[in-house]
Amino acid sequence: MGLKSIGGCATVCLMTMGAWADQAVTPADQPIHLMTLEPGHFHAALIQKVMQPDVAERVDVYASAGPDWQAHLARIAQFNTRTNQPTHWLEVLHTNYNPLAQMLAERPGNVVVVSGNNQGKIDRLQAIVNHGLSVLADKPWIIQADDFSKLAATLEAADQRGVIAYDAMTQRFEVTCQLPHELVNEPAIFGRFAPGTAAEPAVEMESVHYLLKEVAGVPLLRPAWFFDINQQGEALADVGTHLVDLVQWTLYPEQALDYQQDIQLRSAKRWPTVISQAQFARVTGTPEFPPYLRPAIHDGALDYFANNSVLYQLRGNYIRLKITWGFEPPAGSKDSELAIFRGTKARIEVRQGPEEKYISQVYVIPARPELHDEVLAALKTKIAVLQKNYPGLAVAENAGRIQLLIPDNLRIGHEDHFGLLTRRFLDYVRNPKTLPAWEKPNMLAKYFVTTGGVKLARQSAQN
C-alpha cells in the first residue's frame, strides 16, 4: 500500500486491479460522486456492494486514524476482486484529525455515506446538510432525546436546500416485512385493527440478538465502543429504529404521522446484559475494559444496557416492542424475531424461531374458526394479485395456521437490501421532489418513540 501526502493528509487510492496510485480530483462529470465519512460500521461498505448506474467509480473516503478505514477498504477490495460480478471502485482515502472539516472544505463529491459511531452523529449530519450535500446515513441518527431538536432542524435544512437526508431503513426491502405490509391493509383478510390493551396490544414485536457471532469458528470482532451506550445507544435507540419504522410503515402506509398528536408513550424498561472481562476480550479483541466503560463496571463485569421494552399508543393502537441482546446464542440457535399484528378477522404473524429453523416465515391465523374459509379465500385472491411482484408466492395449511410459502428467489438477504436501498436513495437525489412527503414527519415520529422510550426507561429505573 503506497502512501502520499496530499493537502496535509495521508491519501491512498485503491485501484480495481489491486494496485495503489495517486489520482487528482476530477471534475464532476457524472451526476453522483460518493464520499464516505468515518466508515466505522460494515454497512458503509455494503452501500457499494454493487455498482450503481451513473455513479462515479471514484469514492473519496474521509477518516481519522485507526483500524476502521483499513477494514472498510478491505471490504471494498473484496467486492472488487470477487469472481461473480466484481465491482470496480476506486477508493481514495484522506486521513486527518478532522475528516468532516476536510471533506466539507474539499467537496470532491456531492453525496455522503455515513455509517459508524453514533455519538454526535446528528451534528455531523447537520453539518453535511447545511453545506448542501445529500446524505445516506445508517441508523440511528440520534440516540438520546436531547438531540431530537437537532434531528428536526437537519430535516428542515434538507428541505430548504433541496437535498436528500435519508435514513437507511433496509427492512422495508425484506419480503417477510413487505408481505405483512400488504396483508394488514387488506380488510377482507385482516379486517381492521382492534386497538388492543396493554396486556394484549394491537402490535407486538420482539427482536433477539447475540453479541458473539462466529464465522468458520472465528469470532467477528466488534469495536470496544459498541459496548458504550453513549456511543452506540441502547437497544431501543439502535435496533429499535427498524421496529418502530416497520410499525408505522405497516399500519399507516404513505400517511404522515404527527408525533405530538398521534403518539403516547406509556411505559418502558431497561436491563443489562452482564459481560465478563474474558467475554469482552473474546468479542472485541481488547483485553481490558477501556476507561470510558468504567462507570458501567461492577464487580469486575460490564453492565451493558442492551435490553429495552416499550409500550406506546399510535393513533390509539397499543404497540409493544422488546429488543434484547444476549452474549452468545445457545447451541443450535440464532438471532430471532417475532411480529404479531392483531386484526378483527385475522392475526398476521412473522416468526423466526427454532420451529422455522431461524428462517422468517409469515402466517395468517383467522381470529375465529368460523372465519377460516372466508379468510383463506380472500388470502388466495390477494396472492393472485401479488404474483406480479412476488412470483411463486403460495399458501398452505400448517398446524391450524395458513402459511405463506415464499420462494427462495424472493429472499434476497440483508446485504442485498443495501443495493435496493441505495438505488431508491439515488433516485431521490436526482429528483428531490419525488421523496414522499410522509418520510420526514414519520422519521420524527420514529425517533420520538426510540429516544423517548429510552428516556422513559431510565426515569422509571430511578423511581
C-alpha positions as CSV (number, residue, x, y, z in Angstrom):
1,M,0.0,0.0,0.0
2,G,1.5,3.3,-1.1
3,L,1.0,6.5,0.9
4,K,1.4,10.0,-0.4
5,S,0.7,13.3,1.4
6,I,-1.9,15.5,-0.3
7,G,-3.3,18.6,1.3
8,G,-1.9,17.7,4.7
9,C,-3.5,14.3,4.8
10,A,-2.4,10.8,4.1
11,T,-4.1,9.8,0.8
12,V,-4.4,6.3,-0.6
13,C,-6.0,5.1,-3.8
14,L,-7.5,1.6,-4.1
15,M,-7.4,0.6,-7.7
16,T,-9.7,-2.0,-9.3
17,M,-6.9,-4.4,-10.0
18,G,-5.3,-4.1,-6.6
19,A,-2.6,-1.5,-7.5
20,W,-2.2,1.6,-5.5
21,A,-1.6,5.0,-7.1
22,D,-2.3,8.7,-6.8
23,Q,-5.1,10.4,-8.8
24,A,-6.0,14.1,-8.9
25,V,-9.6,15.2,-8.2
26,T,-11.5,15.2,-11.5
27,P,-14.5,17.4,-12.4
28,A,-17.9,16.0,-11.5
29,D,-18.6,14.6,-15.0
30,Q,-21.2,12.2,-13.5
31,P,-24.3,13.2,-11.5
32,I,-23.3,11.2,-8.4
33,H,-19.9,11.1,-6.7
34,L,-19.9,9.4,-3.4
35,M,-17.9,10.4,-0.3
36,T,-17.7,8.1,2.8
37,L,-17.2,9.7,6.2
38,E,-15.7,7.8,9.1
39,P,-16.7,4.2,8.0
40,G,-16.8,2.6,11.4
41,H,-19.5,0.0,10.5
42,F,-19.6,-2.6,7.7
43,H,-22.9,-1.1,6.4
44,A,-20.8,1.7,4.9
45,A,-19.2,-0.9,2.6
46,L,-22.5,-2.6,1.7
47,I,-23.7,0.6,0.1
48,Q,-21.0,-0.2,-2.6
49,K,-21.6,-4.0,-2.8
50,V,-22.9,-3.4,-6.4
51,M,-22.1,-0.7,-8.9
52,Q,-24.9,1.8,-9.4
53,P,-25.7,3.3,-12.8
54,D,-24.4,6.9,-13.3
55,V,-22.3,6.8,-10.1
56,A,-18.6,7.6,-10.4
57,E,-16.2,4.8,-9.8
58,R,-14.1,7.1,-7.6
59,V,-15.2,7.3,-3.9
60,D,-13.4,9.6,-1.5
61,V,-13.1,8.3,2.0
62,Y,-12.5,10.7,4.8
63,A,-11.4,9.1,8.1
64,S,-9.4,9.6,11.2
65,A,-6.6,7.4,12.3
66,G,-7.4,3.9,13.4
67,P,-8.4,0.5,12.1
68,D,-11.8,1.4,10.8
69,W,-10.7,2.7,7.4
70,Q,-8.5,-0.3,6.9
71,A,-11.4,-2.7,7.5
72,H,-13.6,-0.6,5.1
73,L,-11.1,-0.6,2.3
74,A,-10.5,-4.3,2.7
75,R,-14.2,-4.9,2.3
76,I,-14.3,-2.8,-0.9
77,A,-11.3,-4.7,-2.2
78,Q,-13.2,-8.0,-1.7
79,F,-16.0,-6.6,-3.8
80,N,-13.6,-5.5,-6.5
81,T,-11.8,-8.9,-6.7
82,R,-14.7,-11.3,-6.3
83,T,-15.3,-13.7,-9.3
84,N,-19.0,-13.1,-9.5
85,Q,-19.9,-9.6,-10.8
86,P,-16.9,-7.8,-9.4
87,T,-17.2,-4.1,-8.7
88,H,-14.6,-1.6,-9.9
89,W,-14.5,1.1,-7.3
90,L,-11.5,3.5,-6.9
91,E,-11.3,4.4,-3.3
92,V,-9.4,7.5,-2.4
93,L,-8.5,7.7,1.3
94,H,-8.0,11.0,3.1
95,T,-6.9,10.6,6.8
96,N,-7.0,13.7,9.0
97,Y,-7.6,14.6,12.6
98,N,-10.8,16.3,11.5
99,P,-12.1,14.4,8.5
100,L,-15.5,16.1,8.5
101,A,-14.0,19.6,8.2
102,Q,-11.6,18.4,5.5
103,M,-14.4,16.8,3.5
104,L,-16.6,19.9,3.6
105,A,-13.7,22.1,2.6
106,E,-12.6,19.9,-0.4
107,R,-16.0,18.5,-1.5
108,P,-14.8,16.2,-4.3
109,G,-18.3,14.6,-4.3
110,N,-22.0,15.5,-3.9
111,V,-23.4,12.6,-1.8
112,V,-22.1,11.4,1.6
113,V,-22.4,8.0,3.2
114,V,-22.3,7.8,7.0
115,S,-22.2,4.6,9.0
116,G,-20.2,4.3,12.2
117,N,-20.0,5.6,15.8
118,N,-23.4,7.1,16.8
119,Q,-22.1,9.6,19.3
120,G,-22.6,13.1,17.9
121,K,-23.7,11.6,14.5
122,I,-26.5,14.1,14.2
123,D,-24.0,17.0,14.5
124,R,-22.1,15.6,11.5
125,L,-25.3,15.0,9.5
126,Q,-26.5,18.6,10.3
127,A,-23.2,20.0,9.0
128,I,-23.3,17.9,5.9
129,V,-26.8,19.0,5.0
130,N,-26.1,22.7,5.9
131,H,-23.3,22.5,3.3
132,G,-25.8,21.5,0.6
133,L,-24.8,17.8,0.4
134,S,-27.2,14.8,0.3
135,V,-26.6,12.1,2.8
136,L,-27.4,8.4,3.2
137,A,-26.9,7.6,6.9
138,D,-27.1,4.3,8.8
139,K,-29.4,4.1,11.8
140,P,-29.6,5.5,14.4
141,W,-29.3,9.2,13.7
142,I,-29.9,10.1,17.4
143,I,-29.6,8.0,20.5
144,Q,-30.9,10.4,23.1
145,A,-34.0,12.6,23.4
146,D,-32.0,15.8,23.9
147,D,-30.9,15.6,20.3
148,F,-34.4,15.5,18.9
149,S,-34.4,19.2,18.0
150,K,-31.2,18.8,16.0
151,L,-32.9,16.0,14.0
152,A,-35.8,18.2,13.2
153,A,-33.5,21.1,12.2
154,T,-31.5,18.8,10.0
155,L,-34.5,17.5,8.1
156,E,-35.8,21.1,7.8
157,A,-32.5,22.2,6.4
158,A,-32.6,19.4,3.8
159,D,-36.0,20.6,2.6
160,Q,-34.8,24.2,2.3
161,R,-31.6,23.3,0.4
162,G,-33.2,20.8,-1.9
163,V,-31.0,17.9,-0.8
164,I,-31.9,14.4,0.5
165,A,-31.2,13.3,4.1
166,Y,-32.2,9.6,4.1
167,D,-32.3,7.0,6.9
168,A,-31.2,3.5,5.8
169,M,-34.3,1.5,6.6
170,T,-33.3,-1.7,4.9
171,Q,-36.0,-3.8,6.5
172,R,-38.6,-2.3,4.1
173,F,-36.9,-4.4,1.4
174,E,-37.3,-7.7,3.3
175,V,-40.0,-9.9,1.8
176,T,-41.2,-11.0,5.3
177,C,-41.8,-7.4,6.2
178,Q,-43.3,-6.4,2.9
179,L,-46.0,-9.2,3.0
180,P,-47.5,-8.1,6.4
181,H,-47.5,-4.6,4.9
182,E,-49.7,-6.0,2.1
183,L,-51.9,-8.2,4.2
184,V,-52.6,-5.8,7.2
185,N,-54.0,-3.3,4.7
186,E,-56.4,-5.8,3.1
187,P,-59.7,-5.6,5.0
188,A,-61.1,-8.8,3.5
189,I,-58.2,-10.7,5.1
190,F,-57.2,-8.7,8.2
191,G,-60.4,-6.8,9.0
192,R,-59.5,-3.7,10.9
193,F,-57.1,-3.0,13.8
194,A,-58.5,-3.6,17.2
195,P,-56.8,-1.0,19.5
196,G,-55.9,-3.7,21.9
197,T,-54.8,-3.3,25.5
198,A,-51.6,-3.0,27.5
199,A,-51.9,-6.8,28.2
200,E,-52.7,-7.7,24.6
201,P,-51.5,-4.9,22.2
202,A,-52.6,-4.5,18.6
203,V,-49.0,-5.0,17.6
204,E,-46.2,-6.9,19.3
205,M,-42.6,-7.1,18.0
206,E,-39.6,-8.8,19.6
207,S,-36.1,-8.9,18.3
208,V,-33.4,-11.2,19.9
209,H,-29.7,-10.6,19.0
210,Y,-26.4,-12.1,20.2
211,L,-23.2,-10.2,20.6
212,L,-20.8,-13.0,19.7
213,K,-21.1,-14.3,16.2
214,E,-18.6,-16.6,14.6
215,V,-17.7,-17.4,11.0
216,A,-15.8,-20.6,10.4
217,G,-15.2,-20.8,14.2
218,V,-13.6,-17.3,14.3
219,P,-15.4,-14.5,16.3
220,L,-16.5,-11.5,14.3
221,L,-14.9,-8.7,16.4
222,R,-17.0,-5.7,17.5
223,P,-15.3,-2.3,18.3
224,A,-15.0,-1.7,22.0
225,W,-17.1,1.5,21.7
226,F,-20.0,-0.7,20.6
227,F,-20.4,-1.5,24.3
228,D,-20.7,2.1,25.4
229,I,-24.4,3.1,25.3
230,N,-23.2,6.8,25.0
231,Q,-21.6,5.9,21.7
232,Q,-23.7,3.0,20.3
233,G,-27.0,3.7,22.1
234,E,-29.3,1.4,24.0
235,A,-31.2,-1.3,22.1
236,L,-34.4,0.7,21.5
237,A,-32.5,3.7,20.2
238,D,-30.4,1.5,17.9
239,V,-32.1,-1.7,16.6
240,G,-35.4,-0.4,17.7
241,T,-35.4,2.2,14.9
242,H,-36.2,-0.7,12.4
243,L,-39.1,-2.0,14.6
244,V,-40.7,1.4,15.0
245,D,-40.3,2.1,11.3
246,L,-42.0,-1.1,10.4
247,V,-44.9,-0.5,12.7
248,Q,-45.6,2.9,11.1
249,W,-44.9,1.7,7.6
250,T,-47.2,-1.3,8.0
251,L,-50.1,0.3,9.9
252,Y,-50.3,3.6,8.1
253,P,-48.6,3.3,4.7
254,E,-48.0,6.6,2.9
255,Q,-49.6,8.5,5.7
256,A,-47.9,11.3,7.6
257,L,-47.8,10.9,11.4
258,D,-47.7,13.7,13.9
259,Y,-45.6,12.7,16.8
260,Q,-47.1,15.3,19.1
261,Q,-50.7,14.2,18.4
262,D,-50.5,10.5,17.3
263,I,-48.1,9.0,19.9
264,Q,-48.4,8.5,23.6
265,L,-45.6,6.7,25.4
266,R,-47.0,4.6,28.2
267,S,-44.1,2.6,29.9
268,A,-40.6,1.5,29.2
269,K,-37.9,-0.7,30.8
270,R,-34.2,-1.3,30.5
271,W,-31.9,-4.0,31.9
272,P,-28.3,-5.1,31.4
273,T,-26.6,-8.0,29.8
274,V,-23.6,-8.7,32.2
275,I,-20.4,-9.3,30.3
276,S,-17.2,-10.6,32.0
277,Q,-13.8,-9.2,31.1
278,A,-13.0,-12.5,29.4
279,Q,-16.1,-12.3,27.3
280,F,-15.4,-8.7,26.4
281,A,-11.9,-9.7,25.2
282,R,-13.3,-12.5,23.2
283,V,-15.8,-10.4,21.3
284,T,-13.7,-7.2,20.8
285,G,-10.1,-8.5,20.8
286,T,-9.4,-5.8,23.5
287,P,-8.0,-7.4,26.7
288,E,-9.1,-4.7,29.1
289,F,-12.2,-2.6,29.5
290,P,-11.5,0.9,28.2
291,P,-11.7,3.9,30.6
292,Y,-15.0,5.2,29.2
293,L,-16.7,1.9,30.3
294,R,-15.6,2.2,33.9
295,P,-18.9,3.8,35.2
296,A,-20.8,0.7,34.0
297,I,-18.4,-1.9,35.5
298,H,-19.4,-3.6,38.7
299,D,-17.6,-6.4,40.5
300,G,-15.3,-6.8,37.5
301,A,-18.1,-7.2,34.9
302,L,-19.7,-4.8,32.5
303,D,-23.4,-3.9,32.9
304,Y,-24.2,-3.5,29.2
305,F,-27.7,-1.9,29.0
306,A,-28.5,-3.7,25.7
307,N,-32.1,-4.6,26.5
308,N,-35.3,-2.5,26.3
309,S,-39.0,-2.8,26.1
310,V,-41.5,0.0,25.4
311,L,-45.3,0.2,25.4
312,Y,-46.9,3.1,23.5
313,Q,-50.0,4.0,21.6
314,L,-50.0,5.0,17.9
315,R,-53.3,6.7,17.0
316,G,-54.9,4.8,19.8
317,N,-53.5,1.4,19.0
318,Y,-51.3,-0.2,21.7
319,I,-47.8,-1.2,20.5
320,R,-45.3,-3.2,22.5
321,L,-41.7,-3.7,21.4
322,K,-38.9,-5.7,23.0
323,I,-35.3,-5.8,21.9
324,T,-32.7,-7.9,23.7
325,W,-29.0,-8.8,23.3
326,G,-27.5,-11.9,24.8
327,F,-23.8,-12.6,24.8
328,E,-23.8,-15.9,22.9
329,P,-26.6,-18.0,21.4
330,P,-27.4,-21.4,22.9
331,A,-26.2,-24.3,20.8
332,G,-28.2,-24.6,17.6
333,S,-30.0,-21.2,18.0
334,K,-29.5,-17.8,16.2
335,D,-30.9,-14.3,16.2
336,S,-34.7,-14.4,16.0
337,E,-37.7,-12.2,15.5
338,L,-41.4,-12.2,16.2
339,A,-44.1,-9.8,15.0
340,I,-47.8,-10.1,15.6
341,F,-50.5,-7.8,14.1
342,R,-53.9,-8.4,15.5
343,G,-57.0,-7.7,13.4
344,T,-60.7,-8.3,13.8
345,K,-60.6,-11.1,11.1
346,A,-57.1,-12.5,11.4
347,R,-53.7,-12.2,13.0
348,I,-50.6,-11.7,10.8
349,E,-47.5,-13.2,12.4
350,V,-43.9,-13.2,11.4
351,R,-41.9,-15.9,13.2
352,Q,-38.2,-16.7,13.0
353,G,-37.6,-19.2,15.8
354,P,-36.5,-22.8,16.2
355,E,-39.7,-24.1,14.6
356,E,-38.9,-22.1,11.5
357,K,-35.2,-23.2,11.7
358,Y,-34.5,-19.5,12.2
359,I,-35.8,-18.6,8.7
360,S,-38.5,-15.9,8.8
361,Q,-42.0,-17.2,7.9
362,V,-45.3,-15.4,7.6
363,Y,-48.6,-16.8,8.9
364,V,-52.2,-15.8,8.8
365,I,-54.4,-17.0,11.7
366,P,-58.1,-16.4,11.5
367,A,-59.4,-14.7,14.6
368,R,-62.2,-17.3,15.0
369,P,-62.7,-20.8,13.5
370,E,-65.8,-19.7,11.6
371,L,-63.8,-17.1,9.7
372,H,-61.3,-19.7,8.3
373,D,-62.8,-20.3,4.9
374,E,-63.6,-16.6,4.4
375,V,-60.0,-15.5,5.3
376,L,-58.4,-18.3,3.2
377,A,-60.5,-17.4,0.1
378,A,-59.6,-13.7,0.5
379,L,-56.0,-14.6,1.0
380,K,-55.9,-16.7,-2.2
381,T,-57.4,-13.8,-4.1
382,K,-54.8,-11.4,-2.7
383,I,-51.9,-13.9,-3.5
384,A,-53.1,-14.0,-7.1
385,V,-52.8,-10.2,-7.3
386,L,-49.4,-10.2,-5.6
387,Q,-47.9,-12.6,-8.2
388,K,-46.8,-9.7,-10.3
389,N,-44.4,-8.5,-7.6
390,Y,-43.9,-11.8,-5.7
391,P,-43.9,-14.5,-8.4
392,G,-44.3,-18.0,-7.0
393,L,-45.9,-17.0,-3.7
394,A,-48.4,-19.6,-2.4
395,V,-50.3,-20.6,0.7
396,A,-50.6,-23.9,2.6
397,E,-52.2,-25.1,5.9
398,N,-49.6,-25.5,8.7
399,A,-50.7,-26.7,12.1
400,G,-54.0,-24.8,12.0
401,R,-52.4,-21.7,10.5
402,I,-52.2,-20.5,7.0
403,Q,-48.6,-20.2,6.0
404,L,-47.3,-18.1,3.1
405,L,-44.9,-20.2,1.1
406,I,-42.1,-17.8,0.0
407,P,-39.8,-18.9,-2.9
408,D,-36.1,-18.7,-2.2
409,N,-35.5,-16.2,-5.0
410,L,-37.6,-13.7,-3.1
411,R,-35.4,-14.0,-0.1
412,I,-32.5,-11.8,-1.2
413,G,-30.8,-11.3,2.2
414,H,-29.8,-8.4,4.4
415,E,-26.7,-7.5,2.5
416,D,-28.5,-7.2,-0.9
417,H,-31.1,-4.9,0.7
418,F,-28.5,-2.2,0.7
419,G,-28.3,-2.2,-3.1
420,L,-32.1,-1.7,-3.4
421,L,-32.0,1.0,-0.7
422,T,-29.1,2.8,-2.4
423,R,-30.9,2.7,-5.7
424,R,-34.0,4.3,-4.2
425,F,-32.0,6.9,-2.4
426,L,-30.1,7.9,-5.5
427,D,-33.4,8.3,-7.4
428,Y,-34.5,10.8,-4.8
429,V,-31.1,12.6,-5.0
430,R,-31.6,13.1,-8.7
431,N,-35.2,14.3,-8.3
432,P,-35.7,15.5,-4.7
433,K,-39.4,16.3,-5.4
434,T,-40.1,12.5,-5.6
435,L,-39.2,12.0,-1.9
436,P,-42.6,11.1,-0.3
437,A,-44.0,13.8,1.9
438,W,-44.6,11.4,4.7
439,E,-40.9,10.4,5.1
440,K,-39.9,13.5,7.1
441,P,-42.8,13.5,9.7
442,N,-42.6,9.7,10.1
443,M,-38.9,9.9,10.7
444,L,-39.5,12.4,13.5
445,A,-42.2,10.1,14.9
446,K,-39.9,7.1,14.8
447,Y,-37.1,8.8,16.7
448,F,-39.6,10.3,19.2
449,V,-40.5,6.7,20.2
450,T,-37.0,5.3,20.3
451,T,-35.3,8.1,22.2
452,G,-38.3,9.0,24.3
453,G,-38.7,5.3,25.2
454,V,-35.1,5.2,26.4
455,K,-35.5,8.3,28.4
456,L,-38.7,7.0,30.0
457,A,-36.9,3.6,30.8
458,R,-34.1,5.5,32.5
459,Q,-36.6,7.6,34.5
460,S,-38.6,4.5,35.5
461,A,-35.4,2.7,36.7
462,Q,-34.6,5.7,39.0
463,N,-38.1,5.7,40.6
